[in-house]
Amino acid sequence: MTSRRATTLIELLVVLSVMGIVAAVVALALPEREQPPSGRGALVGRATRLAIRTGRVVTLDTSIAGAAASLTAFPDGSVVADTAFHVDDPLTGEVRREPR
């Protein structure tokens, strides 16, 4: 009588289950990647991050749709901006979605 060395169906299911659990844990542990904002929201975000990182007031003077616009970001994360930037919440610098 010859004995054959083979993998049983139970062993295969256990290995696949463990691999699935490991893949799920790794997927949950990875940081979420977001698309970088563009347009006005990107300007507000960059100015706010720079002000927080450096601890200094950041003032941005630019032109939006041919009109002069100004934005000031403070080290505490608050923002004062012209209406052209569409800043909803001056304490957080939250920007409204731009119309498409």
Order of alpha helices (4+ residues) and beta strands (2+ residues): alpha-alpha-beta-beta-beta-beta-beta
